[in-house]
């Protein structure tokens, strides 16, 4: 398994663990917010009930005030009527007194003296006394009723004052309750917004977790494949195919070591084949190597094919064992230090003698002996 894959795997696992911790903390925070929201909701429900009760009390007080005012209106009307009757009675009494004053008290005495029958005299005296007493009693009754009405009016006025006091007190309580209710509602709104925001963050974290888990799974699969590829590549040591057909009468033990690999003589424009599955990571001209193809077989292993006359694969192409990746030639062999021009890939412009393939295998960047990997046949 390659160092880069291991590094990515470890970094992804670290990110995933950190994300799991954030998700755990976010869920705990959401749980606390949920409790706060429930508590605030219960408090608001209590405040709503209290407000409803205060409103009911205010309505009752308003009804009582209206009844009191109606009673005051009825008493006032009654008082007006009694005043009218009293004024009428007083006017009648004035007329009687005025009549008595004009005729004098002797007229009554004369009336009494004119009566010869004692019984009749007694009857007239009693009638006269009764009339006077009746008028006096009527005046006293008027006075008592008016005093009672005035007392009742005073009581009604006091009742109205007390109702107003209670109304003011209830109104103040309701205003205070509404203020608390508004404050609690603002708190609840903030809690809901925060909860909504945190839930969105949790959803994002969860999505990130799923994506990281998928990436981690892919990295683990890649690591397993790389490990298997390395094991598979290593297991075929000494059994892999030669990348090019060699010239007649040439034997593998006649291979020529050059630089960090080997030079295999071959005919010009002989197909150069991938000696193992992999992916093309370089496909271009390189000083000292000519037209060069580099194939990555695993995280550790690379193979290099140089001196080609032409290149048949591009960077990013996947190749299988035996796929033609180039045609042999002699590019890069006749360059001098002062010659920096890139040779033409046209085979007609190049010397066709001395065609060969430079082949190299590297493990973790270090060249290894290719003959140990190639078949002896």
C-alpha positions as CSV (number, residue, x, y, z in Angstrom):
1,X,0.0,0.0,0.0
2,X,1.4,3.4,-1.1
3,X,2.4,6.1,1.3
4,X,0.1,8.7,-0.4
5,X,-2.9,6.4,0.0
6,X,-2.0,5.7,3.6
7,X,-1.7,9.5,4.2
8,X,-5.0,10.2,2.6
9,X,-6.6,7.3,4.5
10,X,-5.3,8.6,7.8
11,X,-6.4,12.2,7.1
12,X,-9.9,11.0,6.0
13,X,-10.3,8.9,9.1
14,X,-9.2,11.9,11.3
15,X,-11.7,14.2,9.5
16,X,-14.4,11.6,9.9
17,X,-13.8,11.2,13.6
18,X,-13.8,14.9,14.1
19,X,-17.0,15.2,12.1
20,X,-18.6,12.4,14.3
21,X,-17.6,14.4,17.4
22,X,-19.2,17.6,15.9
23,X,-22.4,15.6,15.1
24,X,-22.5,14.2,18.6
25,X,-22.1,17.7,20.1
26,X,-24.7,19.1,17.7
27,X,-27.2,16.5,18.6
28,X,-26.6,17.2,22.3
29,X,-27.1,20.9,21.6
30,X,-30.3,20.2,19.7
31,X,-31.5,18.1,22.6
32,X,-30.9,21.0,25.0
33,X,-32.6,23.4,22.6
34,X,-35.6,21.1,22.3
35,X,-35.9,21.1,26.1
36,X,-35.6,24.9,26.2
37,X,-38.3,25.1,23.4
38,X,-40.6,22.8,25.3
39,X,-40.1,24.8,28.5
40,X,-40.7,28.1,26.7
41,X,-43.8,26.6,25.0
42,X,-45.2,25.5,28.4
43,X,-44.5,28.9,29.9
44,X,-46.3,30.6,27.0
45,X,-49.2,28.3,27.5
46,X,-49.4,29.3,31.1
47,X,-49.1,33.0,30.2
48,X,-51.9,32.5,27.6
49,X,-54.1,31.0,30.3
50,X,-53.4,33.8,32.7
51,X,-54.0,36.4,30.0
52,X,-57.3,34.7,29.2
53,X,-58.3,34.8,32.9
54,X,-57.4,38.5,33.1
55,X,-59.4,39.2,30.0
56,X,-62.4,37.4,31.4
57,X,-62.0,39.3,34.7
58,X,-61.8,42.6,32.7
59,X,-65.0,41.6,30.8
60,X,-66.7,40.8,34.1
61,X,-65.6,44.2,35.6
62,X,-66.8,45.9,32.4
63,X,-70.1,44.2,32.7
64,X,-70.4,45.1,36.4
65,X,-69.5,48.7,35.5
66,X,-72.2,48.8,32.9
67,X,-74.8,47.4,35.3
68,X,-73.7,49.9,37.9
69,X,-74.0,52.8,35.5
70,X,-77.5,51.5,34.4
71,X,-78.5,51.3,38.1
72,X,-77.2,54.9,38.6
73,X,-79.2,56.0,35.6
74,X,-82.4,54.4,36.9
75,X,-81.8,55.9,40.4
76,X,-81.2,59.3,38.8
77,X,-84.5,59.0,36.9
78,X,-86.3,57.9,40.0
79,X,-84.7,60.9,41.9
80,X,-85.9,63.2,39.1
81,X,-89.4,61.8,39.4
82,X,-89.4,62.1,43.2
83,X,-88.1,65.7,42.9
84,X,-91.0,66.4,40.6
85,X,-93.6,64.9,43.0
86,X,-92.0,66.7,45.9
87,X,-92.1,70.0,44.1
88,X,-95.8,69.4,43.3
89,X,-96.6,68.5,46.9
90,X,-94.7,71.5,48.1
91,X,-96.5,73.7,45.7
92,X,-99.9,72.4,47.0
93,X,-98.8,73.0,50.5
94,X,-97.8,76.5,49.6
95,X,-101.1,77.1,48.1
96,X,-102.9,75.8,51.2
97,X,-100.7,77.9,53.5
98,X,-101.2,80.9,51.2
99,X,-105.0,80.4,51.4
100,X,-104.9,80.0,55.1
101,X,-102.8,83.2,55.4
102,X,-105.3,85.1,53.2
103,X,-108.4,84.0,55.1
104,X,-106.7,83.9,58.4
105,X,-107.1,81.3,61.2
106,X,-110.4,82.8,62.2
107,X,-112.1,81.2,59.1
108,X,-111.3,77.8,60.4
109,X,-112.5,78.8,63.9
110,X,-115.7,80.3,62.4
111,X,-116.2,77.1,60.5
112,X,-115.9,75.1,63.6
113,X,-118.1,77.5,65.6
114,X,-120.8,77.3,63.0
115,X,-121.3,73.6,63.6
116,X,-124.0,73.0,66.0
117,X,-123.5,69.2,66.2
118,X,-120.6,68.1,68.4
119,X,-120.2,65.0,66.3
120,X,-119.9,67.0,63.1
121,X,-117.5,69.3,64.8
122,X,-115.4,66.5,66.0
123,X,-115.4,65.0,62.5
124,X,-114.3,68.3,60.9
125,X,-111.5,68.7,63.4
126,X,-110.2,65.2,62.8
127,X,-110.3,65.7,59.0
128,X,-108.5,68.9,59.3
129,X,-105.8,67.3,61.5
130,X,-105.5,64.3,59.2
131,X,-105.0,66.5,56.1
132,X,-102.3,68.4,57.8
133,X,-100.6,65.2,59.1
134,X,-100.9,63.6,55.6
135,X,-99.2,66.4,54.0
136,X,-96.4,66.4,56.6
137,X,-96.0,62.6,56.3
138,X,-95.9,62.9,52.5
139,X,-93.1,65.5,52.8
140,X,-91.3,63.2,55.3
141,X,-91.7,60.3,52.9
142,X,-90.3,62.3,50.0
143,X,-87.4,63.3,52.1
144,X,-86.7,59.8,53.3
145,X,-86.8,58.4,49.7
146,X,-84.6,61.2,48.4
147,X,-82.1,60.6,51.1
148,X,-82.2,56.8,50.4
149,X,-81.7,57.5,46.7
150,X,-78.9,59.9,47.4
151,X,-77.3,57.4,49.7
152,X,-77.7,54.7,47.0
153,X,-76.2,57.1,44.4
154,X,-73.2,57.6,46.7
155,X,-72.9,53.8,47.1
156,X,-73.1,53.3,43.4
157,X,-70.5,56.0,42.8
158,X,-68.2,54.3,45.3
159,X,-68.8,51.0,43.6
160,X,-68.0,52.6,40.2
161,X,-64.8,54.0,41.7
162,X,-63.8,50.5,43.1
163,X,-64.6,48.9,39.7
164,X,-62.5,51.5,37.9
165,X,-59.7,50.8,40.4
166,X,-60.0,47.0,39.8
167,X,-60.1,47.7,36.0
168,X,-56.9,49.7,36.2
169,X,-55.2,47.1,38.2
170,X,-56.3,44.3,35.9
171,X,-55.3,46.4,32.9
172,X,-51.8,47.0,34.4
173,X,-51.5,43.2,35.2
174,X,-52.6,42.4,31.6
175,X,-50.1,44.9,30.2
176,X,-47.3,43.4,32.3
177,X,-48.4,39.9,31.4
178,X,-48.4,40.8,27.7
179,X,-44.9,42.2,28.0
180,X,-43.7,39.0,29.6
181,X,-45.6,37.0,27.0
182,X,-44.0,39.0,24.2
183,X,-40.6,38.5,25.7
184,X,-41.2,34.8,26.1
185,X,-42.4,34.6,22.5
186,X,-39.2,36.3,21.3
187,X,-37.2,33.8,23.3
188,X,-39.2,31.0,21.8
189,X,-38.7,32.4,18.3
190,X,-34.9,32.7,18.9
191,X,-34.8,29.1,20.1
192,X,-36.8,27.9,17.1
193,X,-34.5,29.8,14.7
194,X,-31.4,28.5,16.5
195,X,-32.8,25.0,16.5
196,X,-33.6,25.3,12.8
197,X,-30.1,26.5,12.0
198,X,-28.5,23.8,14.1
199,X,-30.7,21.1,12.4
200,X,-29.5,22.5,9.0
201,X,-25.9,22.2,10.2
202,X,-26.5,18.7,11.5
203,X,-28.0,17.8,8.2
204,X,-24.9,19.2,6.5
205,X,-22.6,17.4,8.9
206,X,-24.5,14.1,8.3
207,X,-24.2,14.6,4.6
208,X,-20.5,15.3,5.0
209,X,-20.2,12.2,7.2
210,X,-21.8,10.1,4.5
211,X,-19.6,11.6,1.8
212,X,-16.4,11.1,4.0
213,X,-17.5,7.5,4.8
214,X,-17.9,6.9,1.1
215,X,-14.5,8.4,0.4
216,X,-13.0,6.4,3.3
217,X,-14.5,3.2,1.9
218,X,-13.1,4.0,-1.6
219,X,-9.7,4.8,0.0
220,X,-9.7,1.5,1.9
221,X,-10.7,-0.3,-1.3
222,X,-8.0,1.5,-3.2
223,X,-5.5,0.6,-0.4
224,X,-6.6,-3.0,-0.6
225,X,-6.3,-3.0,-4.4
226,X,-2.9,-1.4,-4.2
227,X,-1.8,-3.9,-1.6
228,X,-3.2,-6.7,-3.8
229,X,-1.6,-5.2,-6.9
230,X,1.7,-5.0,-5.2
231,X,1.3,-8.5,-4.0
232,X,0.1,-9.6,-7.4
233,X,3.0,-7.8,-9.1
234,X,5.5,-9.2,-6.7
235,X,4.1,-12.7,-7.0
236,X,4.8,-12.6,-10.8
237,X,8.5,-11.8,-10.4
238,X,10.5,-13.7,-13.0
239,X,7.3,-14.6,-15.0
240,X,6.4,-11.3,-16.8
241,X,6.5,-11.0,-20.5
242,X,9.3,-9.1,-22.3
243,X,8.1,-5.7,-23.6
244,X,9.4,-6.1,-27.1
245,X,10.3,-8.9,-29.5
246,X,14.1,-9.2,-29.7
247,X,16.2,-9.7,-32.8
248,X,16.8,-13.2,-34.1
249,X,19.7,-15.2,-32.5
250,X,19.6,-12.8,-29.5
251,X,19.2,-14.4,-26.1
252,X,18.1,-12.7,-22.8
253,X,21.5,-13.4,-21.2
254,X,23.0,-11.1,-23.8
255,X,21.0,-8.1,-22.4
256,X,23.0,-4.9,-22.1
257,X,22.8,-2.9,-18.9
258,X,22.5,0.8,-19.4
259,X,21.9,3.6,-16.9
260,X,19.5,2.1,-14.4
261,X,17.8,-0.4,-16.7
262,X,18.5,-2.6,-19.7
263,X,18.7,-2.0,-23.5
264,X,17.0,-4.6,-25.6
265,X,18.0,-4.6,-29.3
266,X,15.1,-5.1,-31.7
267,X,14.0,-4.3,-35.2
268,X,12.9,-0.7,-36.1
269,X,9.2,0.0,-35.5
270,X,8.7,-3.2,-33.5
271,X,5.6,-3.0,-31.3
272,X,6.5,-2.1,-27.7
273,X,4.0,-3.8,-25.3
274,X,3.1,-3.2,-21.7
275,X,4.7,-6.0,-19.7
276,X,2.0,-5.7,-17.0
277,X,-1.4,-4.0,-16.4
278,X,-1.3,-0.3,-15.3
279,X,-2.0,3.3,-16.2
280,X,0.1,5.6,-18.4
281,X,1.5,8.5,-16.3
282,X,4.0,9.9,-18.8
283,X,3.9,10.0,-22.6
284,X,6.3,12.5,-24.2
285,X,9.8,13.2,-25.3
286,X,12.4,13.4,-22.5
287,X,16.1,14.3,-22.9
288,X,18.3,11.3,-22.6
289,X,15.3,8.9,-23.1
290,X,13.8,10.1,-26.4
291,X,10.2,9.3,-26.7
292,X,9.3,7.8,-23.3
293,X,6.3,6.0,-21.9
294,X,6.0,5.5,-18.2
295,X,3.3,3.1,-16.8
296,X,2.3,2.9,-13.1
297,X,1.4,-0.6,-12.1
298,X,0.8,0.0,-8.4
299,X,1.5,2.6,-5.8
300,X,5.1,1.3,-5.7
301,X,5.9,0.0,-9.1
302,X,6.6,1.9,-12.4
303,X,8.0,0.7,-15.7
304,X,9.8,2.9,-18.3
305,X,9.9,2.4,-22.1
306,X,12.4,4.7,-23.9
307,X,14.1,5.2,-27.3
308,X,10.8,4.8,-29.1
309,X,10.1,5.9,-32.7
310,X,6.5,6.8,-31.9
311,X,4.1,6.7,-29.0
312,X,0.7,5.0,-29.2
313,X,-0.8,5.9,-25.7
314,X,-1.5,9.1,-23.9
315,X,-1.4,10.0,-20.3
316,X,-4.3,8.6,-18.4
317,X,-4.8,5.6,-20.6
318,X,-5.3,2.3,-18.9
319,X,-3.4,-0.6,-20.4
320,X,-3.5,-4.3,-20.1
321,X,-0.6,-6.8,-20.4
322,X,0.5,-7.0,-24.0
323,X,-1.1,-3.7,-25.2
324,X,1.0,-1.8,-27.8
325,X,2.1,1.4,-26.2
326,X,4.8,2.5,-28.7
327,X,7.0,1.5,-31.7
328,X,10.6,0.9,-31.2
329,X,13.3,3.2,-32.6
330,X,16.5,5.0,-31.6
331,X,15.2,8.4,-30.3
332,X,17.3,9.8,-27.5
333,X,20.4,7.7,-28.2
334,X,22.3,10.2,-30.5
335,X,21.6,13.4,-28.6
336,X,24.5,15.6,-27.6
337,X,24.4,18.0,-24.6
338,X,24.2,21.0,-27.0
339,X,21.3,19.5,-28.9
340,X,18.0,20.4,-27.2
341,X,15.6,20.3,-30.1
342,X,13.0,17.6,-29.7
343,X,13.5,14.9,-32.4
344,X,10.8,14.4,-35.0
345,X,8.5,11.5,-34.5
346,X,8.5,10.9,-38.3
347,X,10.3,7.6,-38.9
348,X,11.5,8.8,-42.3
349,X,13.6,11.5,-40.7
350,X,15.4,9.2,-38.3
351,X,18.2,6.6,-38.8
352,X,16.6,3.1,-38.7
353,X,19.8,1.3,-37.7
354,X,20.5,0.4,-34.1
355,X,16.9,0.3,-33.0
356,X,16.4,-0.8,-29.4
357,X,14.2,-0.4,-26.4
358,X,15.5,1.0,-23.1
359,X,13.5,-0.7,-20.3
360,X,13.5,0.1,-16.6
361,X,11.5,-0.9,-13.5
362,X,11.3,1.2,-10.4
363,X,10.1,0.3,-6.9
364,X,9.1,3.4,-4.8
365,X,11.3,5.5,-7.1
366,X,14.4,3.2,-6.9
367,X,15.5,1.3,-10.0
368,X,15.5,-2.5,-9.7
369,X,17.0,-5.1,-12.0
370,X,14.4,-5.8,-14.8
371,X,15.9,-9.2,-15.7
372,X,14.7,-10.5,-12.3
373,X,11.1,-9.8,-13.2
374,X,11.1,-10.9,-16.9
375,X,10.6,-14.4,-18.0
376,X,13.7,-16.4,-18.9
377,X,12.1,-17.7,-22.0
